Amino acid sequence: MITLEEAQQWTCDACGKPLVMREVEFYYLNGSFHVNLPACPECGLVFINEALATGKMAEVEGILEDK
């Protein structure tokens, strides 16, 4: 997972603002879950790094699809 310090090293490509950690709600199939991720404080664009996208999120996707 990304730390606050790591998040602050990234900036939003659209707004140029440093990212902040924010609770984000994801919807998939008939469920939703909340995760703290780096996001732009101005436009709300969320940063999902490769490790999260191909690791944990792919794992959760598989679990939800098996139900």
PyMOL Python script that loads the backbone (N, CA, C, O; Angstrom):
from pymol import cmd

cmd.read_pdbstr("""\
ATOM      1  N   MET A   1       0.843  -1.170   0.000  1.00  0.00           N
ATOM      2  CA  MET A   1       0.000   0.000   0.000  1.00  0.00           C
ATOM      3  C   MET A   1       0.896   1.244   0.000  1.00  0.00           C
ATOM      4  O   MET A   1       2.020   1.204   0.501  1.00  0.00           O
ATOM      5  N   ILE A   2       0.411   2.309  -0.544  1.00  0.00           N
ATOM      6  CA  ILE A   2       1.158   3.558  -0.651  1.00  0.00           C
ATOM      7  C   ILE A   2       1.031   4.350   0.654  1.00  0.00           C
ATOM      8  O   ILE A   2      -0.053   4.470   1.223  1.00  0.00           O
ATOM      9  N   THR A   3       2.156   4.879   1.106  1.00  0.00           N
ATOM     10  CA  THR A   3       2.148   5.692   2.326  1.00  0.00           C
ATOM     11  C   THR A   3       1.852   7.154   1.983  1.00  0.00           C
ATOM     12  O   THR A   3       1.887   7.547   0.817  1.00  0.00           O
ATOM     13  N   LEU A   4       1.563   7.946   3.002  1.00  0.00           N
ATOM     14  CA  LEU A   4       1.311   9.368   2.811  1.00  0.00           C
ATOM     15  C   LEU A   4       2.523  10.047   2.186  1.00  0.00           C
ATOM     16  O   LEU A   4       2.376  10.878   1.289  1.00  0.00           O
ATOM     17  N   GLU A   5       3.711   9.700   2.652  1.00  0.00           N
ATOM     18  CA  GLU A   5       4.936  10.300   2.124  1.00  0.00           C
ATOM     19  C   GLU A   5       5.107   9.981   0.640  1.00  0.00           C
ATOM     20  O   GLU A   5       5.494  10.851  -0.140  1.00  0.00           O
ATOM     21  N   GLU A   6       4.822   8.737   0.248  1.00  0.00           N
ATOM     22  CA  GLU A   6       4.919   8.352  -1.167  1.00  0.00           C
ATOM     23  C   GLU A   6       3.875   9.085  -2.004  1.00  0.00           C
ATOM     24  O   GLU A   6       4.160   9.513  -3.122  1.00  0.00           O
ATOM     25  N   ALA A   7       2.672   9.228  -1.466  1.00  0.00           N
ATOM     26  CA  ALA A   7       1.599   9.912  -2.192  1.00  0.00           C
ATOM     27  C   ALA A   7       1.973  11.352  -2.476  1.00  0.00           C
ATOM     28  O   ALA A   7       1.695  11.861  -3.562  1.00  0.00           O
ATOM     29  N   GLN A   8       2.600  12.017  -1.516  1.00  0.00           N
ATOM     30  CA  GLN A   8       2.945  13.421  -1.670  1.00  0.00           C
ATOM     31  C   GLN A   8       4.047  13.647  -2.701  1.00  0.00           C
ATOM     32  O   GLN A   8       4.266  14.781  -3.125  1.00  0.00           O
ATOM     33  N   GLN A   9       4.741  12.592  -3.108  1.00  0.00           N
ATOM     34  CA  GLN A   9       5.763  12.707  -4.142  1.00  0.00           C
ATOM     35  C   GLN A   9       5.141  12.751  -5.537  1.00  0.00           C
ATOM     36  O   GLN A   9       5.816  13.115  -6.500  1.00  0.00           O
ATOM     37  N   TRP A  10       3.873  12.386  -5.657  1.00  0.00           N
ATOM     38  CA  TRP A  10       3.178  12.375  -6.940  1.00  0.00           C
ATOM     39  C   TRP A  10       2.339  13.632  -7.068  1.00  0.00           C
ATOM     40  O   TRP A  10       1.850  14.169  -6.074  1.00  0.00           O
ATOM     41  N   THR A  11       2.176  14.100  -8.303  1.00  0.00           N
ATOM     42  CA  THR A  11       1.298  15.232  -8.566  1.00  0.00           C
ATOM     43  C   THR A  11       0.286  14.837  -9.636  1.00  0.00           C
ATOM     44  O   THR A  11       0.541  13.965 -10.467  1.00  0.00           O
ATOM     45  N   CYS A  12      -0.850  15.490  -9.595  1.00  0.00           N
ATOM     46  CA  CYS A  12      -1.904  15.251 -10.572  1.00  0.00           C
ATOM     47  C   CYS A  12      -1.465  15.821 -11.917  1.00  0.00           C
ATOM     48  O   CYS A  12      -1.045  16.975 -11.993  1.00  0.00           O
ATOM     49  N   ASP A  13      -1.558  15.033 -12.962  1.00  0.00           N
ATOM     50  CA  ASP A  13      -1.166  15.482 -14.290  1.00  0.00           C
ATOM     51  C   ASP A  13      -2.108  16.573 -14.797  1.00  0.00           C
ATOM     52  O   ASP A  13      -1.681  17.475 -15.518  1.00  0.00           O
ATOM     53  N   ALA A  14      -3.374  16.495 -14.428  1.00  0.00           N
ATOM     54  CA  ALA A  14      -4.363  17.469 -14.898  1.00  0.00           C
ATOM     55  C   ALA A  14      -4.273  18.795 -14.153  1.00  0.00           C
ATOM     56  O   ALA A  14      -4.386  19.857 -14.765  1.00  0.00           O
ATOM     57  N   CYS A  15      -4.070  18.743 -12.821  1.00  0.00           N
ATOM     58  CA  CYS A  15      -4.125  19.954 -11.987  1.00  0.00           C
ATOM     59  C   CYS A  15      -2.763  20.431 -11.488  1.00  0.00           C
ATOM     60  O   CYS A  15      -2.589  21.604 -11.159  1.00  0.00           O
ATOM     61  N   GLY A  16      -1.796  19.506 -11.436  1.00  0.00           N
ATOM     62  CA  GLY A  16      -0.481  19.858 -10.919  1.00  0.00           C
ATOM     63  C   GLY A  16      -0.398  19.904  -9.407  1.00  0.00           C
ATOM     64  O   GLY A  16       0.635  20.294  -8.863  1.00  0.00           O
ATOM     65  N   LYS A  17      -1.463  19.514  -8.710  1.00  0.00           N
ATOM     66  CA  LYS A  17      -1.487  19.535  -7.241  1.00  0.00           C
ATOM     67  C   LYS A  17      -0.856  18.254  -6.696  1.00  0.00           C
ATOM     68  O   LYS A  17      -0.986  17.194  -7.309  1.00  0.00           O
ATOM     69  N   PRO A  18      -0.166  18.341  -5.540  1.00  0.00           N
ATOM     70  CA  PRO A  18       0.339  17.129  -4.892  1.00  0.00           C
ATOM     71  C   PRO A  18      -0.835  16.254  -4.448  1.00  0.00           C
ATOM     72  O   PRO A  18      -1.861  16.765  -3.998  1.00  0.00           O
ATOM     73  N   LEU A  19      -0.681  14.954  -4.575  1.00  0.00           N
ATOM     74  CA  LEU A  19      -1.739  14.035  -4.171  1.00  0.00           C
ATOM     75  C   LEU A  19      -1.820  13.948  -2.659  1.00  0.00           C
ATOM     76  O   LEU A  19      -0.825  14.141  -1.959  1.00  0.00           O
ATOM     77  N   VAL A  20      -3.012  13.654  -2.161  1.00  0.00           N
ATOM     78  CA  VAL A  20      -3.257  13.447  -0.738  1.00  0.00           C
ATOM     79  C   VAL A  20      -3.953  12.099  -0.576  1.00  0.00           C
ATOM     80  O   VAL A  20      -4.602  11.611  -1.500  1.00  0.00           O
ATOM     81  N   MET A  21      -3.812  11.506   0.602  1.00  0.00           N
ATOM     82  CA  MET A  21      -4.507  10.251   0.861  1.00  0.00           C
ATOM     83  C   MET A  21      -5.977  10.556   1.111  1.00  0.00           C
ATOM     84  O   MET A  21      -6.311  11.467   1.867  1.00  0.00           O
ATOM     85  N   ARG A  22      -6.852   9.786   0.469  1.00  0.00           N
ATOM     86  CA  ARG A  22      -8.287  10.020   0.576  1.00  0.00           C
ATOM     87  C   ARG A  22      -9.002   8.675   0.516  1.00  0.00           C
ATOM     88  O   ARG A  22      -8.566   7.760  -0.183  1.00  0.00           O
ATOM     89  N   GLU A  23     -10.103   8.563   1.257  1.00  0.00           N
ATOM     90  CA  GLU A  23     -10.910   7.348   1.191  1.00  0.00           C
ATOM     91  C   GLU A  23     -11.672   7.356  -0.134  1.00  0.00           C
ATOM     92  O   GLU A  23     -12.375   8.312  -0.462  1.00  0.00           O
ATOM     93  N   VAL A  24     -11.513   6.270  -0.881  1.00  0.00           N
ATOM     94  CA  VAL A  24     -12.135   6.131  -2.195  1.00  0.00           C
ATOM     95  C   VAL A  24     -13.069   4.930  -2.164  1.00  0.00           C
ATOM     96  O   VAL A  24     -12.724   3.896  -1.592  1.00  0.00           O
ATOM     97  N   GLU A  25     -14.228   5.048  -2.762  1.00  0.00           N
ATOM     98  CA  GLU A  25     -15.174   3.938  -2.817  1.00  0.00           C
ATOM     99  C   GLU A  25     -15.122   3.309  -4.202  1.00  0.00           C
ATOM    100  O   GLU A  25     -15.262   3.993  -5.215  1.00  0.00           O
ATOM    101  N   PHE A  26     -14.917   1.985  -4.230  1.00  0.00           N
ATOM    102  CA  PHE A  26     -14.902   1.228  -5.473  1.00  0.00           C
ATOM    103  C   PHE A  26     -16.176   0.413  -5.566  1.00  0.00           C
ATOM    104  O   PHE A  26     -16.657  -0.128  -4.570  1.00  0.00           O
ATOM    105  N   TYR A  27     -16.715   0.333  -6.766  1.00  0.00           N
ATOM    106  CA  TYR A  27     -17.896  -0.489  -7.028  1.00  0.00           C
ATOM    107  C   TYR A  27     -17.501  -1.578  -8.010  1.00  0.00           C
ATOM    108  O   TYR A  27     -16.860  -1.313  -9.027  1.00  0.00           O
ATOM    109  N   TYR A  28     -17.893  -2.806  -7.694  1.00  0.00           N
ATOM    110  CA  TYR A  28     -17.627  -3.917  -8.610  1.00  0.00           C
ATOM    111  C   TYR A  28     -18.734  -4.935  -8.443  1.00  0.00           C
ATOM    112  O   TYR A  28     -19.052  -5.346  -7.327  1.00  0.00           O
ATOM    113  N   LEU A  29     -19.316  -5.339  -9.551  1.00  0.00           N
ATOM    114  CA  LEU A  29     -20.467  -6.236  -9.560  1.00  0.00           C
ATOM    115  C   LEU A  29     -21.539  -5.630  -8.654  1.00  0.00           C
ATOM    116  O   LEU A  29     -21.943  -4.489  -8.882  1.00  0.00           O
ATOM    117  N   ASN A  30     -22.007  -6.339  -7.652  1.00  0.00           N
ATOM    118  CA  ASN A  30     -23.044  -5.812  -6.764  1.00  0.00           C
ATOM    119  C   ASN A  30     -22.503  -5.325  -5.431  1.00  0.00           C
ATOM    120  O   ASN A  30     -23.265  -5.128  -4.484  1.00  0.00           O
ATOM    121  N   GLY A  31     -21.198  -5.130  -5.350  1.00  0.00           N
ATOM    122  CA  GLY A  31     -20.612  -4.733  -4.076  1.00  0.00           C
ATOM    123  C   GLY A  31     -19.795  -3.461  -4.188  1.00  0.00           C
ATOM    124  O   GLY A  31     -19.492  -2.988  -5.284  1.00  0.00           O
ATOM    125  N   SER A  32     -19.448  -2.923  -3.045  1.00  0.00           N
ATOM    126  CA  SER A  32     -18.569  -1.764  -2.992  1.00  0.00           C
ATOM    127  C   SER A  32     -17.641  -1.924  -1.791  1.00  0.00           C
ATOM    128  O   SER A  32     -17.959  -2.623  -0.829  1.00  0.00           O
ATOM    129  N   PHE A  33     -16.496  -1.266  -1.869  1.00  0.00           N
ATOM    130  CA  PHE A  33     -15.569  -1.285  -0.744  1.00  0.00           C
ATOM    131  C   PHE A  33     -14.787   0.017  -0.731  1.00  0.00           C
ATOM    132  O   PHE A  33     -14.635   0.674  -1.761  1.00  0.00           O
ATOM    133  N   HIS A  34     -14.289   0.384   0.454  1.00  0.00           N
ATOM    134  CA  HIS A  34     -13.567   1.639   0.657  1.00  0.00           C
ATOM    135  C   HIS A  34     -12.087   1.358   0.866  1.00  0.00           C
ATOM    136  O   HIS A  34     -11.711   0.426   1.577  1.00  0.00           O
ATOM    137  N   VAL A  35     -11.248   2.186   0.228  1.00  0.00           N
ATOM    138  CA  VAL A  35      -9.798   2.047   0.324  1.00  0.00           C
ATOM    139  C   VAL A  35      -9.198   3.453   0.408  1.00  0.00           C
ATOM    140  O   VAL A  35      -9.686   4.374  -0.247  1.00  0.00           O
ATOM    141  N   ASN A  36      -8.154   3.619   1.202  1.00  0.00           N
ATOM    142  CA  ASN A  36      -7.423   4.889   1.232  1.00  0.00           C
ATOM    143  C   ASN A  36      -6.366   4.860   0.142  1.00  0.00           C
ATOM    144  O   ASN A  36      -5.478   4.008   0.139  1.00  0.00           O
ATOM    145  N   LEU A  37      -6.477   5.817  -0.795  1.00  0.00           N
ATOM    146  CA  LEU A  37      -5.555   5.894  -1.923  1.00  0.00           C
ATOM    147  C   LEU A  37      -5.175   7.353  -2.173  1.00  0.00           C
ATOM    148  O   LEU A  37      -5.885   8.270  -1.760  1.00  0.00           O
ATOM    149  N   PRO A  38      -4.040   7.554  -2.858  1.00  0.00           N
ATOM    150  CA  PRO A  38      -3.663   8.917  -3.224  1.00  0.00           C
ATOM    151  C   PRO A  38      -4.643   9.466  -4.259  1.00  0.00           C
ATOM    152  O   PRO A  38      -4.990   8.786  -5.225  1.00  0.00           O
ATOM    153  N   ALA A  39      -5.079  10.701  -4.042  1.00  0.00           N
ATOM    154  CA  ALA A  39      -6.009  11.337  -4.966  1.00  0.00           C
ATOM    155  C   ALA A  39      -5.712  12.822  -5.035  1.00  0.00           C
ATOM    156  O   ALA A  39      -5.124  13.394  -4.116  1.00  0.00           O
ATOM    157  N   CYS A  40      -6.120  13.438  -6.124  1.00  0.00           N
ATOM    158  CA  CYS A  40      -5.946  14.874  -6.294  1.00  0.00           C
ATOM    159  C   CYS A  40      -6.971  15.609  -5.432  1.00  0.00           C
ATOM    160  O   CYS A  40      -8.164  15.311  -5.503  1.00  0.00           O
ATOM    161  N   PRO A  41      -6.521  16.563  -4.623  1.00  0.00           N
ATOM    162  CA  PRO A  41      -7.467  17.303  -3.783  1.00  0.00           C
ATOM    163  C   PRO A  41      -8.348  18.256  -4.599  1.00  0.00           C
ATOM    164  O   PRO A  41      -9.384  18.712  -4.116  1.00  0.00           O
ATOM    165  N   GLU A  42      -7.940  18.550  -5.822  1.00  0.00           N
ATOM    166  CA  GLU A  42      -8.695  19.488  -6.657  1.00  0.00           C
ATOM    167  C   GLU A  42      -9.738  18.769  -7.527  1.00  0.00           C
ATOM    168  O   GLU A  42     -10.928  19.077  -7.448  1.00  0.00           O
ATOM    169  N   CYS A  43      -9.295  17.818  -8.353  1.00  0.00           N
ATOM    170  CA  CYS A  43     -10.221  17.177  -9.299  1.00  0.00           C
ATOM    171  C   CYS A  43     -10.674  15.790  -8.860  1.00  0.00           C
ATOM    172  O   CYS A  43     -11.622  15.245  -9.424  1.00  0.00           O
ATOM    173  N   GLY A  44     -10.003  15.207  -7.852  1.00  0.00           N
ATOM    174  CA  GLY A  44     -10.414  13.906  -7.341  1.00  0.00           C
ATOM    175  C   GLY A  44      -9.853  12.715  -8.089  1.00  0.00           C
ATOM    176  O   GLY A  44     -10.166  11.576  -7.743  1.00  0.00           O
ATOM    177  N   LEU A  45      -9.030  12.941  -9.109  1.00  0.00           N
ATOM    178  CA  LEU A  45      -8.415  11.837  -9.850  1.00  0.00           C
ATOM    179  C   LEU A  45      -7.630  10.958  -8.887  1.00  0.00           C
ATOM    180  O   LEU A  45      -6.861  11.466  -8.070  1.00  0.00           O
ATOM    181  N   VAL A  46      -7.817   9.644  -8.976  1.00  0.00           N
ATOM    182  CA  VAL A  46      -7.205   8.690  -8.042  1.00  0.00           C
ATOM    183  C   VAL A  46      -6.018   8.010  -8.708  1.00  0.00           C
ATOM    184  O   VAL A  46      -6.081   7.638  -9.879  1.00  0.00           O
ATOM    185  N   PHE A  47      -4.931   7.849  -7.952  1.00  0.00           N
ATOM    186  CA  PHE A  47      -3.741   7.150  -8.438  1.00  0.00           C
ATOM    187  C   PHE A  47      -3.755   5.719  -7.917  1.00  0.00           C
ATOM    188  O   PHE A  47      -3.792   5.491  -6.708  1.00  0.00           O
ATOM    189  N   ILE A  48      -3.725   4.759  -8.835  1.00  0.00           N
ATOM    190  CA  ILE A  48      -3.641   3.341  -8.481  1.00  0.00           C
ATOM    191  C   ILE A  48      -2.355   2.817  -9.099  1.00  0.00           C
ATOM    192  O   ILE A  48      -2.231   2.746 -10.321  1.00  0.00           O
ATOM    193  N   ASN A  49      -1.389   2.446  -8.242  1.00  0.00           N
ATOM    194  CA  ASN A  49      -0.118   1.978  -8.777  1.00  0.00           C
ATOM    195  C   ASN A  49      -0.252   0.560  -9.345  1.00  0.00           C
ATOM    196  O   ASN A  49      -1.234  -0.135  -9.087  1.00  0.00           O
ATOM    197  N   GLU A  50       0.739   0.155 -10.110  1.00  0.00           N
ATOM    198  CA  GLU A  50       0.700  -1.133 -10.801  1.00  0.00           C
ATOM    199  C   GLU A  50       0.582  -2.308  -9.838  1.00  0.00           C
ATOM    200  O   GLU A  50      -0.150  -3.261 -10.106  1.00  0.00           O
ATOM    201  N   ALA A  51       1.297  -2.245  -8.725  1.00  0.00           N
ATOM    202  CA  ALA A  51       1.259  -3.342  -7.759  1.00  0.00           C
ATOM    203  C   ALA A  51      -0.146  -3.549  -7.207  1.00  0.00           C
ATOM    204  O   ALA A  51      -0.591  -4.685  -7.041  1.00  0.00           O
ATOM    205  N   LEU A  52      -0.833  -2.466  -6.927  1.00  0.00           N
ATOM    206  CA  LEU A  52      -2.193  -2.565  -6.414  1.00  0.00           C
ATOM    207  C   LEU A  52      -3.144  -3.073  -7.499  1.00  0.00           C
ATOM    208  O   LEU A  52      -3.987  -3.931  -7.238  1.00  0.00           O
ATOM    209  N   ALA A  53      -3.007  -2.548  -8.705  1.00  0.00           N
ATOM    210  CA  ALA A  53      -3.908  -2.928  -9.802  1.00  0.00           C
ATOM    211  C   ALA A  53      -3.754  -4.387 -10.193  1.00  0.00           C
ATOM    212  O   ALA A  53      -4.751  -5.068 -10.434  1.00  0.00           O
ATOM    213  N   THR A  54      -2.533  -4.876 -10.260  1.00  0.00           N
ATOM    214  CA  THR A  54      -2.313  -6.255 -10.710  1.00  0.00           C
ATOM    215  C   THR A  54      -2.250  -7.249  -9.565  1.00  0.00           C
ATOM    216  O   THR A  54      -2.301  -8.458  -9.787  1.00  0.00           O
ATOM    217  N   GLY A  55      -2.141  -6.749  -8.346  1.00  0.00           N
ATOM    218  CA  GLY A  55      -2.056  -7.620  -7.185  1.00  0.00           C
ATOM    219  C   GLY A  55      -3.356  -7.703  -6.421  1.00  0.00           C
ATOM    220  O   GLY A  55      -4.204  -8.551  -6.699  1.00  0.00           O
ATOM    221  N   LYS A  56      -3.505  -6.821  -5.465  1.00  0.00           N
ATOM    222  CA  LYS A  56      -4.641  -6.867  -4.542  1.00  0.00           C
ATOM    223  C   LYS A  56      -5.981  -6.699  -5.243  1.00  0.00           C
ATOM    224  O   LYS A  56      -6.928  -7.428  -4.949  1.00  0.00           O
ATOM    225  N   MET A  57      -6.071  -5.746  -6.169  1.00  0.00           N
ATOM    226  CA  MET A  57      -7.353  -5.522  -6.847  1.00  0.00           C
ATOM    227  C   MET A  57      -7.728  -6.716  -7.720  1.00  0.00           C
ATOM    228  O   MET A  57      -8.900  -7.087  -7.794  1.00  0.00           O
ATOM    229  N   ALA A  58      -6.752  -7.314  -8.375  1.00  0.00           N
ATOM    230  CA  ALA A  58      -7.020  -8.495  -9.191  1.00  0.00           C
ATOM    231  C   ALA A  58      -7.473  -9.657  -8.304  1.00  0.00           C
ATOM    232  O   ALA A  58      -8.342 -10.438  -8.691  1.00  0.00           O
ATOM    233  N   GLU A  59      -6.880  -9.766  -7.115  1.00  0.00           N
ATOM    234  CA  GLU A  59      -7.265 -10.811  -6.158  1.00  0.00           C
ATOM    235  C   GLU A  59      -8.706 -10.624  -5.700  1.00  0.00           C
ATOM    236  O   GLU A  59      -9.481 -11.579  -5.669  1.00  0.00           O
ATOM    237  N   VAL A  60      -9.061  -9.400  -5.345  1.00  0.00           N
ATOM    238  CA  VAL A  60     -10.433  -9.108  -4.900  1.00  0.00           C
ATOM    239  C   VAL A  60     -11.411  -9.346  -6.027  1.00  0.00           C
ATOM    240  O   VAL A  60     -12.490  -9.893  -5.801  1.00  0.00           O
ATOM    241  N   GLU A  61     -11.059  -8.945  -7.240  1.00  0.00           N
ATOM    242  CA  GLU A  61     -11.907  -9.167  -8.407  1.00  0.00           C
ATOM    243  C   GLU A  61     -12.196 -10.666  -8.585  1.00  0.00           C
ATOM    244  O   GLU A  61     -13.338 -11.055  -8.830  1.00  0.00           O
ATOM    245  N   GLY A  62     -11.171 -11.492  -8.462  1.00  0.00           N
ATOM    246  CA  GLY A  62     -11.350 -12.924  -8.585  1.00  0.00           C
ATOM    247  C   GLY A  62     -12.257 -13.497  -7.506  1.00  0.00           C
ATOM    248  O   GLY A  62     -13.094 -14.353  -7.791  1.00  0.00           O
ATOM    249  N   ILE A  63     -12.101 -13.038  -6.283  1.00  0.00           N
ATOM    250  CA  ILE A  63     -12.937 -13.511  -5.174  1.00  0.00           C
ATOM    251  C   ILE A  63     -14.390 -13.133  -5.414  1.00  0.00           C
ATOM    252  O   ILE A  63     -15.285 -13.959  -5.232  1.00  0.00           O
ATOM    253  N   LEU A  64     -14.634 -11.885  -5.824  1.00  0.00           N
ATOM    254  CA  LEU A  64     -16.003 -11.442  -6.055  1.00  0.00           C
ATOM    255  C   LEU A  64     -16.648 -12.175  -7.222  1.00  0.00           C
ATOM    256  O   LEU A  64     -17.842 -12.470  -7.175  1.00  0.00           O
ATOM    257  N   GLU A  65     -15.889 -12.472  -8.259  1.00  0.00           N
ATOM    258  CA  GLU A  65     -16.451 -13.171  -9.405  1.00  0.00           C
ATOM    259  C   GLU A  65     -16.748 -14.631  -9.112  1.00  0.00           C
ATOM    260  O   GLU A  65     -17.606 -15.231  -9.759  1.00  0.00           O
ATOM    261  N   ASP A  66     -16.041 -15.212  -8.137  1.00  0.00           N
ATOM    262  CA  ASP A  66     -16.279 -16.610  -7.786  1.00  0.00           C
ATOM    263  C   ASP A  66     -17.544 -16.795  -6.973  1.00  0.00           C
ATOM    264  O   ASP A  66     -18.032 -17.918  -6.844  1.00  0.00           O
ATOM    265  N   LYS A  67     -18.086 -15.720  -6.421  1.00  0.00           N
ATOM    266  CA  LYS A  67     -19.279 -15.824  -5.563  1.00  0.00           C
ATOM    267  C   LYS A  67     -20.523 -15.959  -6.386  1.00  0.00           C
ATOM    268  O   LYS A  67     -21.620 -16.058  -5.836  1.00  0.00           O
TER     269      LYS A  67
END
""", "prot")
cmd.dss("prot")
cmd.show_as("cartoon", "prot")
cmd.util.cbc("prot")
cmd.orient("prot")
